[in-house]
């Protein structure tokens, strides 16, 4: 029970800090919206070209906006000395990690909630055309949050942290990004949804494996 209280406490702290500064939300929203708007001019709204590339544009906006948000989140922790204080608290260190994962997941979900209606307006595409699309978005976002939180904690102390985070994180994220794009395109292009099941399973396995592995080794990683 104390473990979950610690996770909730970390989440509450991050939410209150973000409500006060609004740095992470503003950075991710502005960048994500800009990517969406810029690529909306590649062809006429509702054309076959936009139907084919919309899934990739959506996940590109989430991926690169998320990197910016992860850097902002961890820099605020380091600069304020909060991260060192959390590591010294008499709680399981993995509780700190998963508290950060949930807060990053929440911030990314807010970004996606904003992007979905923008795609409807500028691309004439409904990304949530089926309930399985919600599952795809949640699975991909969680996998992104777990991986991104870990590598943001590793790279934040380096001098080239803005470069190191994508270099470390993106190669690991390739399977889940590809699965998210291809499964999204299945729904946008009107293909049989049965073809999305294997990609959904891949994302679910990715999330479970990385959650279990990081839970087991996070203490050792943070010591290094």
C-alpha positions as CSV (number, residue, x, y, z in Angstrom):
1,X,0.0,0.0,0.0
2,X,2.9,2.4,0.8
3,X,4.3,1.7,-2.6
4,X,1.1,2.9,-4.3
5,X,0.9,5.9,-2.0
6,X,4.5,6.8,-3.0
7,X,3.6,6.5,-6.7
8,X,0.5,8.7,-6.2
9,X,2.5,11.3,-4.3
10,X,5.0,11.6,-7.1
11,X,2.2,11.9,-9.6
12,X,0.5,14.6,-7.5
13,X,3.7,16.5,-7.2
14,X,4.3,16.5,-10.9
15,X,0.7,17.6,-11.7
16,X,0.9,20.5,-9.1
17,X,4.3,21.6,-10.5
18,X,3.0,21.5,-14.0
19,X,-0.1,23.5,-13.1
20,X,2.1,26.1,-11.6
21,X,4.7,26.3,-14.4
22,X,2.9,24.8,-17.5
23,X,6.3,24.3,-19.1
24,X,5.9,20.7,-20.3
25,X,2.3,21.0,-21.5
26,X,3.0,24.3,-23.4
27,X,6.2,22.9,-25.0
28,X,4.6,19.7,-26.1
29,X,1.3,21.2,-27.3
30,X,3.0,24.0,-29.4
31,X,5.4,21.6,-31.0
32,X,2.8,18.9,-31.7
33,X,0.3,21.4,-33.1
34,X,2.9,22.9,-35.3
35,X,3.9,19.5,-36.8
36,X,0.2,18.8,-37.4
37,X,-0.4,22.1,-39.1
38,X,2.7,22.1,-41.3
39,X,2.1,18.6,-42.7
40,X,-1.6,19.4,-43.3
41,X,-0.5,21.4,-46.4
42,X,1.1,18.4,-48.2
43,X,-2.2,17.7,-50.1
44,X,-5.9,18.5,-50.2
45,X,-7.9,17.6,-47.0
46,X,-9.4,14.1,-47.2
47,X,-7.3,13.0,-50.2
48,X,-5.9,9.5,-50.5
49,X,-2.4,10.8,-49.8
50,X,-3.4,12.2,-46.5
51,X,-5.2,9.0,-45.6
52,X,-2.0,7.1,-46.2
53,X,0.3,9.4,-44.2
54,X,-2.0,10.6,-41.4
55,X,-1.0,7.8,-39.1
56,X,2.7,8.5,-39.5
57,X,2.2,12.3,-39.0
58,X,0.2,11.7,-35.8
59,X,2.8,9.4,-34.2
60,X,5.6,11.7,-35.4
61,X,4.0,14.6,-33.7
62,X,3.6,12.6,-30.5
63,X,7.1,11.1,-30.6
64,X,9.0,14.4,-31.1
65,X,6.8,16.5,-28.9
66,X,7.2,13.8,-26.2
67,X,11.0,14.1,-26.4
68,X,10.8,17.8,-25.8
69,X,8.4,17.2,-22.9
70,X,10.6,14.6,-21.3
71,X,13.6,16.9,-21.4
72,X,11.6,19.7,-19.8
73,X,10.2,17.5,-17.1
74,X,13.6,16.0,-16.0
75,X,15.4,19.3,-16.2
76,X,12.9,20.9,-13.8
77,X,13.6,18.0,-11.4
78,X,17.4,18.3,-11.6
79,X,17.5,22.1,-11.4
80,X,15.3,22.3,-8.4
81,X,17.2,19.5,-6.6
82,X,13.9,17.5,-6.4
83,X,15.3,14.3,-8.1
84,X,18.1,13.9,-5.5
85,X,15.7,14.4,-2.7
86,X,13.3,11.8,-4.1
87,X,16.2,9.3,-4.4
88,X,17.0,9.9,-0.7
89,X,13.4,9.3,0.4
90,X,12.8,6.0,2.4
91,X,10.7,4.5,-0.4
92,X,11.3,2.0,-3.2
93,X,13.1,3.9,-6.0
94,X,11.0,2.2,-8.6
95,X,7.9,4.0,-7.1
96,X,9.6,7.3,-8.1
97,X,10.1,5.9,-11.6
98,X,6.5,4.7,-12.1
99,X,5.2,8.0,-10.6
100,X,7.1,9.8,-13.3
101,X,5.9,7.3,-15.9
102,X,2.3,7.9,-15.1
103,X,2.8,11.7,-15.1
104,X,4.5,11.6,-18.5
105,X,1.7,9.3,-19.8
106,X,-0.8,11.8,-18.6
107,X,0.9,14.7,-20.3
108,X,1.2,12.8,-23.6
109,X,-2.5,11.8,-23.4
110,X,-3.5,15.4,-23.0
111,X,-1.4,16.2,-26.2
112,X,-3.2,13.3,-28.1
113,X,-6.6,14.5,-27.0
114,X,-5.8,17.9,-28.5
115,X,-4.3,16.4,-31.7
116,X,-7.3,14.1,-32.5
117,X,-9.8,17.0,-33.2
118,X,-7.1,18.9,-35.1
119,X,-6.7,15.9,-37.4
120,X,-10.5,15.9,-37.9
121,X,-10.4,19.6,-38.8
122,X,-7.2,19.8,-41.0
123,X,-7.1,16.3,-42.4
124,X,-10.8,15.4,-42.4
125,X,-9.7,12.2,-40.6
126,X,-11.3,10.7,-37.5
127,X,-8.5,8.9,-35.6
128,X,-10.9,7.4,-33.1
129,X,-13.1,5.6,-35.7
130,X,-13.0,2.4,-33.6
131,X,-12.7,1.6,-30.0
132,X,-9.5,-0.4,-30.7
133,X,-7.9,2.8,-31.8
134,X,-8.2,4.0,-28.2
135,X,-6.4,0.7,-27.1
136,X,-3.7,1.3,-29.7
137,X,-3.1,4.9,-28.5
138,X,-3.0,3.9,-24.9
139,X,-0.6,1.0,-25.4
140,X,1.8,3.0,-27.6
141,X,1.7,6.0,-25.2
142,X,2.4,3.8,-22.2
143,X,5.3,2.1,-23.9
144,X,6.7,5.4,-25.0
145,X,6.3,6.8,-21.4
146,X,8.1,3.9,-19.8
147,X,11.0,3.9,-22.2
148,X,11.2,7.7,-22.4
149,X,11.2,8.2,-18.6
150,X,14.0,5.7,-18.1
151,X,16.3,7.3,-20.8
152,X,15.5,10.8,-19.8
153,X,16.7,10.0,-16.2
154,X,19.9,8.5,-17.7
155,X,20.6,11.3,-20.2
156,X,19.6,14.3,-18.1
157,X,23.0,14.7,-16.4
158,X,24.9,14.6,-19.7
159,X,26.1,17.9,-21.3
160,X,24.4,16.9,-24.6
161,X,21.1,15.7,-23.0
162,X,19.0,17.2,-25.8
163,X,20.9,14.9,-28.3
164,X,21.4,11.9,-26.1
165,X,17.8,11.3,-25.2
166,X,16.6,10.7,-28.8
167,X,19.7,8.8,-29.6
168,X,19.2,6.4,-26.7
169,X,15.4,6.2,-26.8
170,X,14.4,6.1,-30.5
171,X,16.2,2.9,-31.4
172,X,14.5,1.0,-28.6
173,X,11.1,2.6,-29.5
174,X,11.3,1.6,-33.2
175,X,9.1,-1.6,-32.7
176,X,6.3,0.2,-30.9
177,X,6.4,3.2,-33.2
178,X,6.1,1.0,-36.3
179,X,3.4,-1.1,-34.6
180,X,1.5,2.1,-33.7
181,X,1.7,3.6,-37.2
182,X,0.8,0.4,-39.1
183,X,-2.1,-0.5,-36.8
184,X,-3.4,3.1,-37.1
185,X,-3.2,2.9,-40.9
186,X,-5.2,-0.3,-40.9
187,X,-8.2,1.7,-39.4
188,X,-7.6,4.9,-41.4
189,X,-7.4,3.0,-44.7
190,X,-10.4,0.8,-44.0
191,X,-8.6,-2.5,-43.9
192,X,-9.9,-5.5,-42.0
193,X,-9.3,-4.9,-38.3
194,X,-8.1,-8.4,-37.8
195,X,-4.8,-7.4,-39.3
196,X,-4.3,-5.0,-36.3
197,X,-4.4,-7.7,-33.7
198,X,-0.8,-8.8,-34.2
199,X,0.4,-5.2,-33.8
200,X,-1.7,-4.7,-30.7
201,X,-0.2,-7.9,-29.2
202,X,3.3,-6.7,-30.0
203,X,2.7,-3.4,-28.2
204,X,1.2,-5.1,-25.2
205,X,4.2,-7.5,-25.0
206,X,6.6,-4.6,-25.3
207,X,4.9,-2.8,-22.5
208,X,4.8,-5.8,-20.2
209,X,8.4,-6.8,-20.8
210,X,9.9,-3.3,-20.4
211,X,7.8,-2.6,-17.3
212,X,9.0,-5.9,-15.7
213,X,12.6,-5.4,-16.7
214,X,12.8,-1.8,-15.5
215,X,11.0,-2.6,-12.3
216,X,13.7,-5.2,-11.5
217,X,16.8,-3.2,-12.5
218,X,15.9,0.5,-11.9
219,X,17.6,0.6,-8.6
220,X,20.9,-0.6,-10.1
221,X,20.6,1.8,-13.1
222,X,20.0,4.9,-11.0
223,X,23.0,4.0,-8.8
224,X,25.2,4.1,-11.8
